[in-house]
Every structure is written in structure tokens, then in C-alpha cells.
Amino acid sequence: MERYFGCTKKVKEEMEEFLTELNRFKDNQVRIEEEFGDLLFSLVNFGRHLGISSESALTKANAKFKKRFQYIEKVLQERGKNPNTSDLKEMDRLWNEAKELEK
């Protein structure tokens, strides 16, 4: 982990800057987006040092999200509901169920 210290330090720094700007400029989408971009760039750079393809990692994360969300929609439909008629607590429980089913 020592060899990645510079990258982890930069990611933490960019996250702190992003959160600071988010709190300071809640209504300034341009500033928030700029800091968000810096945070993403620091993560992509960290991944590069780890030998991770950011595109591949994001594609896999999207597929995982889609699979879990489809599970949520299916269960809600069986209950006569949908994401708009459910609440966050129920959807979080279903999300965790979907994660457990993947193991």
C-alpha cells in the first residue's frame, strides 16, 4: 500500500475539495462539476497505477448495478409496487438481498 500512498493521498485531497465545494456552492453546478471531474480524474489515475482499466471497471460496475436494480424492480412488481411507490428503506433491503444472491 505504501507504493500507492501518493495516489491515495490525492484521491482523499480531491474528495475533500469536492465536499467542500459541494457545501460552499450548493447552487453552483459548474464549480461542483469541476471538482467532481477532478475527483474522477484522481480515481482514474489511481486505477492506472493499479493496472485497472477504468473503462472496464465502469462497464462491470454498470452491469452489476443494472442486475441488482432489475432484481429490485422484479420483487417490487411482485408486490404490486415500483420504485416510485416504494421507499428508500425497502429498496435498500432489496439491494442488500440482490448483493447476497450474487455471493
FENKA-V466409 format. One line per field, one symbol per residue. phi: phi as a letter, one per 20 degrees, with the letter a starting at -180 (. if undefined). psi: psi as a letter, one per 40 degrees, with the letter a starting at -180 (. if undefined). A space follows every 50 residues. Layout:
# FENKA-V466409
phi=???
psi=???
This chain:
# FENKA-V466409
phi=.gfdgfffffffffffffffffffcgedgffffffffffgffffffggfe meeffffffffffffgfffffgffffffemcbgfdedfffffffgfffff fff
psi=ddeeddddddddddddddddddddfdegddddddddddddddddddddde fhhdddddddddddddddddddddddddefiiddeiiddddddddddddd de.
